[in-house]
């Protein structure tokens, strides 16, 4: 039984039976599942699935040595490999390919103890984000990354997509949370740099190659993550403002008055706020009808300074007519009620129906004109569609959801991404490129940048086995992967 795979060196015919024999010898039968027996859950992520894919095998390694053996064997036979974590991605980066191997890191889920001296915790790539958060919390520390998929996404997936989330404005993206990294290259070479030091300028920072590369340059197996002192004083409020200009004025005031205690600045346009409130039980924290809604959160030390600073901010914003109405949480329950509206994005399908999501970045100063122009484009091109805007905004991230009914997805993609290009934005803020955005990478990256990325890909994965077809649009003249 033979199968042809189109790789970086052209069509390579492999003998599946010989390959499987070699794979079983290399990693052991207890870590390999034959292709016909692979469960449906491995055939994609939250955004995209391919039930027609016919993988040769699923490998579930228990350690880095087994990952290296798997990649070494696949590279020798020119068999493509698609790495998977929690399969919570939103761009199709974890969709397997026929004739290839699915490499799931779910068994490699060990979580070490917090090192209080260096402020770090060592984890394996398959560790669940929420479990890492709990491990840090048990040591009176905080792992700062937080996203809605926390209960099922994995650290390896967070690293491979450079995840963002709700607290980027203070703590940065996943890239800023990683001090050390271990990754396996396509040929099985293990690069282990489990650095625990904040300052380390000894040559190239190789870990950065793998953060955000979506498994196309190597497979992350372990990481040293930063943890921070737990902040006992958390203040949360929800503000209603007249329009996007009011949002930007409030952001400027919050940055000035709250300084580095500002940890979240989440913006909801009216349609999102109404849909989100409808999805919740109970009354919305503020009445509908305002131009935009802003969730502000701070983290500080105990002593009441945080509450005083938040109340002073709200008083100043009300006096300057930046804010029309506001509510400050006085308890954990009220804080959760405010966050529930923002987190209702996961329930939008229940209130507005099936939708097409967009995760983009727009320069903050362009946010108002961009949203207005997008809405005008949507009304003109898809008059029966409905849409919502929301996002983190303080870090330039904007999310758009447009109902699927009477909408051509390709036309919608071009409309949104072409508009992003006109303001110098990014087609992907925090979800990666994967399959769904690869044809629009050139809206945010120049030809020279994309060619440099391709050079890195060819250098580290010359046979094109790692997550083929992801990130880059097809370029048959140079790199068929």
N, C-alpha and C positions, 0 to 999 in steps of 0.2 A: 504493500500500500504506500503510494507516494503522493506528496502534495507539493505544489509549487508556491514559493513565497517571493514576492517582489521586494527586493531589498536594495540597499545603496549600490550594490555591485551588479544589479540586474536580476533576472529571474534565476533563482536557485531551487533546484528540485531536491527535496529531502525525502528520505525513507522514514516514514512515521514510526514503523515498528522498531527499526534500529535506534532511532532517536529516543523512543520511550525506554528501551532497554538501557541505553546509556544514562538516561535521567534517573531511572530507578536505582542503578548502581551508584550514581553520584550522591543522591540524597536519601535513599531508602524508601521502601514502599509505604511506610507509615506517614510520609509527608506528601504523597502524590495521589491525586484522584484522577482517574481516567476521564477523558473528555466527555464520553457518553453519560457519565455519572455526576457531572457537575450540576449543582443545584441552581435553580433559576435566579436566586438572589445575587449571583456573581455576574450576571449578564448586563450590568450597567450601573448607573448612579441615579440620583434623584431626578436628573434632568433628561437623561437619554438611556434607552435600553436597546439591545439588539438580540432578540430571541432567536434570530436565525444564525447567529455566530456559532461556529463549530470549533471550539478550542481543542487542542490536542490533549491538554491536561491542565489541572489546577494543582499548584504547588502551595502548600501551607507550611513554610519552614518554621523551625523552632529557634533557630539562632542564625547569626551572621554567616557562619561557615556554610550552612545549607543554602542561604541566599547566594553566596559566592559560587557554590557548586552548581546551582541552578543556572545562573547567568553564564558561567563558563561553558556549560554543556550547550545551552541555547545558542551562544555565540558561535561555537564550533560548528553547529548544524545549521546556522542561519535561521533559527526559529524565533519569531517575534515574541516579546514579553510585555505584558501589560500589568503594571503594579496596581494593587488595590489596598485601600485602608478601610475606612468605614462606609465607603460608597455613598457619601452624602454630597458629592460635588454637584455643581449646577451647570457644567459645560460639556459633559460627556467624556471627560479625560479618562475615566475608568472603564469605558466600554471595551470589551475584549474583541479580538479579531480571529477570524477563522484560520485554522492551521497554526495558531500560536499557543502560548502558555499564559495562564492567569497566575500571577504571583501575589497571593494574599498574605499580608503581614499580621493578620489578626491574632495569631498565636504568640507573636513577639510583643507581649503587652506588659512586661515587668516595669515597675515604678520603684525607683530607689528612694532613699530618705533625703530630706532637705538638708543640705550642707549650710548651716547658719553662717559660717565664716565667709564663704564665697557667695552666699545668696543664690544657690543653684540647686537643681534637682536633675538627676539623670534618669532618663526613661527610654524604653524601646519604642520603635515606630508605631507599633500596634496598640499602644496605650490609649484608652479613651480619654478625651479632653476633660470631661467632668470628673473622672477618677483622679486625674492629675491635679485638678483644682482642689479636690477634697484632700488629697495627700498634702498639698501645700497648706491648706486651711488647718489641718490637724497639727501642723508644726507652727501655727500662729503666723503663717505667711500667706502670700497671695500669688497665684499664677495669673497674669493679667489678661491673657487672651480669653475672650468670651464671645461665642456666637450661638445662634439658636439651635444648631445641631450638636450642642455640647454633649448630649447623652449618647451619641453614636459615632460622631466623627473621631478620627484618630490623629495623634500628633504627627505621624508621618504624612498624612494627607494635609494637615494644616501647614506643614513645612513645604510640601511640594507645590501648594497653591499660594503660599505666602498669605495666609488668611488674615483678615482684618478684624471686623467686629465692632462692638459698641464703645470700646475704650481706647481707640487708636489715637485720639486727640491728646491723651496723656502718655500712654505707654508705647505707642507705635504699632506697626504691623508685626506679624510673626517673625519677620527678619530681625527685629530688635529684641526678640525674646530668646534667641538662640546664641549661645556662646560657643558651643562645640558641637561637632557633628561626625557621624560615621556613615559612609556611603559606599556602595559597591558599584564599580564600573561595569560596563557591558561585558568585558572579558573576564570578569570575576575578581579583578583587583580590588582589595579592600583599602579604602582611604579612611583612616581613623585618626581624627583630630578632636579628641574629647576635651577641648580646652575649657578651663574653669575661670580664666582670667578676663577681666574687662578690657585690659590693654594687652594686646599681643600683635605686634606688627612685624613678625618674623616671616617676611615674604608674602606671597599672595594669600588672600583670605579665601581658600578654596571652598569653604562651606557655602559661600554666597552663590557658587555655581548651581547648587542643588536646590536652594530655597527659591521657590517660584518656578522651577523648570518642569514641573508636572511629570516627573519620572522619565523625561526624555534624555537626560544626561547620566543618570545613575539612580540607584535605589537606596533611599535613606533607611538605615536600620536602627540607629540610636542617636540620641541628642542630649546635650547638656543645656538645660533651660534656665533662664533667669527667674527668680522669684523675688518678691518685694515684701517689705514689712506690711502687715495688715493694717489698714486704716480704720480705726474704730468709729470715726465720725463721718457718716455718709449722709449727705443732704440731697434731696430730690425735689424738683418743682416742675410744674407744667405751666407754660405761658401761652397766651393767645396774643398774636400780633396782627397788624393790619395787612401786611403783604411781605414779599421777599426782601424789600428794602428794610423793613422792620426787623426781619430775621438777621440780616447782616449787621444792622446797628446794635442789636442785642448781643450778637457774637463778639463784636468789638468791645462792648462794655463788659461782657463776662470775662473776656481774656484779660482786660485791664484790671478789673476789680477782684477777680478770683485767682488770677495767676496760675501757678502749676497745680492748684487743687482742682481745677476744672478737668473732669474725667469723662464726661459725655455731653454731647450737644446734638440731640436728635431732632430732626425737623419732619413734620407731617403736614402735607398740603390738605386742604379741606376734604377732598374726596376720600383720601386715605383715612383721615380721622373719623369720618362718618361711617365708612365701611368697617373700620377697626372697632369702633364703639359698638356697632350693631352686632359684631361677633361675640361680644362679651356679655356676661350676665351682670345685671345691675346698671347703675347710672354712670354715664361718662363723667370724668373728673371736671371737665369744663363744657359749657354748652356749645353746640355747633353754630356755624355762621360767621366765624372769624376767617381772616385771610390765610393764616398759617398757625401751626401749633409747635411749640419748642419745648422739648424735655431737656432740662439741665440737671446735671449731677456733679457733685464735688466729693472729694475724699480728702480727709485731713486728720489731724491728731485730736485726741480727746480734749475737752475743756470748754466747748461751747463756741469756739471761734468760727467754726464752719457754719453753724446756724446763724450767727450774727452777720457773717459775710453774705450769706445767701439772702437774708431778709433785707440787708442794705442794698444789695443788687436789685431786688424786686422793687424796693421803694424808689430807687433812682430811675429805674426803667419806667415805672408808672408815672413819676413826676415829669419825665421827658416825653411822655406819650408814645414811647416805644412799645410798651406793653399795654394792652387793653384790659386784660384780666389775667389772674394767676392764682395758682393753688400750690402751697408747699406741703409736702408730706410731713405729718406729725407722728407717724408710726411706721413700722415695717409693713403693716397691712396696706396703708395708704401708699407707701412707696411701690409696693407690688401692683397696686391698682393702676398707678400712673404708667408703670412699665408695661403692664398688660396691654394697653392700647398700642404702644409701639411694637410689642412682640406679636401683635395679632396678624402680622404679615403672613405667618404660617397658616392662618385661617381665612385668608382672603378668598380662596376658591369657594368657600361655603357661602360667602355673601355676594361676590361679584361674578362667580362662575369661573370656568377654566381660563387661564390667562398666560400670556407670554411675558416672562420677566427680563429685565435688563439691569445690569450692574455696571455703571459707568462712573467716570470721574470728570468733573467740569471745574475749571478754575473758579474759586469761590466768588470772585467779583463778577463772573459771567452767569452765575446761577439764575438770577431772575430773568434776564433776557433769553437765556437758553430754554428755560421751562416755558416761557410764553411762546417762543418760536416753535417748540416741539408741539405744544397744544394746538397751535394754528395748523401745523403740518398734519397732525392727527385728524383734526376736524375736516380738513380738506380731503385727505386721502381715504379716511375710514370713518365716515360720518355716523355710522351706527355703533361704533365701538365705544367702550368705556375704558377709562384709565385712571391710575393713581400715581402720585409722586410722593416719595419719602426718602429719607436718607440720613447719613451721619453729618453731612454738609461741612462741619468744621474741618474735616479731613478731605473735602472736595467730593466725597462719595454720594452719588445720587442713584436711587432705585426707581425704576418705572415698571409698572405692570399694565399690560393692555389685553383686554378680553380677546379670546381667539375667534369668536363668532364674526363672520364676514370680514376676516382679516387674512391677507396673504402674508405668511410669515417672512418670506424672503424680501418682499417689498417693505415690510415693516422694519426688518433688520437694516436694510439700506437707508431707509428714512432716518432712523435713530442714529446709526453710526456715521452717516454722512454729516449729520448735524453736529455730532461730537467732534468730527474732524475740523469743522469750521471754527471751533473755539479752542483748538489745541488741547482737547481732552483725551481721555483714555477709554477705549472700548471695554476695558476690564479693570475695575477698581480693586476687587478682592476675590473674585471667583475663578480667575485664570482664563485660559483661551480654549483648551481642549479641542473638541470637534466643532462645537457650535459657533465659535468666533474666529476660527483660523482664516477664513476668507476675508476677514475685516482687520487683521493685524496691521495691514498697511495704512489704515486710517490713523493709527497712533504711533507707528514706527516707520522711520525712513527706510529706503531700499538699502542704504549702507548698514543700518542697524540690523535689519533682517539678515543680510548676508553675513554679518559678523556672528549672529546667532547660529546660522547654518554652519559656519566654519567650526564653531565650538562643538556643534552636534557631530560633524564629520570627524573631528579630532578625538572625541571621547567615545563615540559609538560608530566606528567606521563601517560596520556592517548593517547599520540601521535597524537593530533589533528592538531598541527600547521605545515602547509606546509609539509605534509607527503611525503616521497619519494625524498625529495630534500637534497642536500649536501652529505648524506651518501649512500654508496652502500648498497644493501639489505644484512641484516645479520639476517636470520630467526631464528638462534639459540638464539640471545640475544634481538634484537630489530627490529621487522618487519617493523617499520616505516622508 
